[in-house]
Amino acid sequence: MDRSSPLAIDRLCAKEPRFAELRRRNGEPPDWRRPATFGTLTLLVLEQQVSLASARAAFHRLVDVIGDPVEPARFLPLGDGRLREIGFSRQKASYVRGIADRLVAGSLDLDHVASLDTERAVEALTDLRGVGPWTAACWTLFVNGAPDIWPSGDRALYVSIRNVFDLPDVPRRDEADALATAWRPDRSVAARMLWHDYLGGRSYRRPDGDGFLDTPGMVHP
């Protein structure tokens, strides 16, 4: 699929001068792709309602305990207390266990989900307990490579919009989402450029050894 091609970036920058300025200032944003794995979905669940740094730290602790790659068969034996020590809330532990159970049972195939069109992928993902619209949007953006995804509810995007568009306050969810409709069919590009600026633009450096763990995906309470 089209992973925010240079043509899409050109089109967005021609449509909105502020994105052209971001491109001049920061260069093109990282690809930030993620593999279609249990580890990716686990990290996305960990990222719900917390900072990227907090989620990354918990994921690293999980890797230290069960090894890399993170596999459902190695995750399932972990008890509530151990998962709490790693950084899972009770709810998130339950969500990830449910996903692991379905993968082990064969009723969920993440490679298949990654091959679906956006609508069907979102439907398959949100059928999972604990996977809502934001998590499904991030999967389709980072894994499926869908070109027109806007992760509604992502506060980092809203803070970046305030900074880039010189707004007096962080826009409300409905305000930011309405603004983003003007960036169709290239909202994935817009999200990547806004995240990149939020993370420091040209000064941003991928954390050493993190692989796909440097992907933004930040929703703050």
DRENVEX-600884 format. One record per residue (C-alpha): residue in one letter; z negated, y negated, x negated. Coordinates in steps of 0.2 Angstrom, whole numbers, plus 5000, padded with zeros to 4 digits. Each point is the difference from the previous one (the first is absolute). Example, Ala and Ser with C-alpha at 12.3 -4.5 7.8 and 13.67 -1.06 7.14 Angstrom:
REM residues 2
A496150224938;S500349834994;
***
This chain:
REM residues 221
M500050005000;D500249824995;R498449954990;S500249815002;S501649994990;P500549844991;L501249965014;A498550005012;I499049894989;D501549884998;R500250005019;L498149965003;C500049864986;A501649925008;K499150005017;E498349934995;P499949884984;R498250044997;F500550184996;A501349934988;E498749914992;L498950154998;R501450094992;R500349864988;R498150004996;N499650185000;G501650104998;E500450145011;P498550105007;P499550184993;D500750145010;W498350085003;R500750165007;R498850145004;P500350195001;A500050095017;T498450094996;F498250035006;G499449894986;T501049865007;L499450025017;T498250024994;L500149844990;L500749905015;V498550065011;L498949944986;E500849835000;Q499749975018;Q498849855002;V499649994982;S500749924984;L501250084989;A498850014986;S498750095010;A501350135007;R500750034982;A498250034993;A499650135014;F501750094997;H499750014982;R498350075003;L500850135012;V501350044986;D498550034988;V499250125011;I501550105007;G501449974987;D501749925001;P501150025011;V498849985014;E500350165011;P499350045017;A499450174995;R498949924987;F499449865011;L499450115015;P498550084991;L499249834996;G498549975011;D499549845008;G498749964987;R501350024986;L501349905009;R498749865003;E499649994982;I501949994996;G500249855012;F500550075017;S499249945015;R499650135013;Q501549955011;K501250004985;A499450174994;S500350075018;Y501849925000;V500550074984;R499350175004;G501050015016;I501649964990;A499550134987;D499750135013;R501849975008;L500850014983;V499250164996;A500450075017;G501849954998;S500049895016;L500449844989;D501449984987;L499949844991;D501750034991;H500750015018;V499149845005;A500849914985;S501750055006;L499849935018;D500749845006;T498649865002;E499750035018;R499850184999;A498949994984;V498849885008;E499950115015;A499650164989;L498749904990;T499149925014;D499850175008;L498850034986;R498249955003;G499549854990;V501849944996;G500449855010;P501449875000;W499649924983;T499850174991;A501650065007;A500949844996;C499450014982;W500650184999;T501749965007;L500249854988;F499450084984;V500550185003;N501550005012;G500749844992;A500349925017;P500849834998;D499249915015;I498150045000;W498749875003;P498250074998;S499249905014;G498149974997;D500149994981;R498949854995;A500749994983;L501749965007;Y499349875011;V499149924986;S501650004990;I500949925014;R498749865001;N500349974981;V501950015000;F500349905016;D498649874995;L499050035017;P498349935002;D499350165005;V500350194999;P501150035016;R499450115014;R500850175001;D501149955015;E500649844991;A500450094984;D500950145009;A501049885010;L500549914984;A500650174992;T501250035015;A501149874992;W500250114984;R500850155009;P500850114995;D499249974983;R498150005004;S499750134987;V500649884986;A499049865007;A498450115000;R500350054982;M500449834994;L498449935009;W498950144993;H500749974983;D499649825000;Y498250045007;L499850114985;G500549874988;G501950004999;R500650014982;S498350024994;Y499750165010;R499950154989;R499950185007;P498350084996;D500250124985;G500150185005;D500049975019;G501850055004;F500249965019;L498249945002;D500549824996;T500949995017;P499349865010;G499650065017;M498449895003;V499249975017;H498449914999;P498749985014;
***
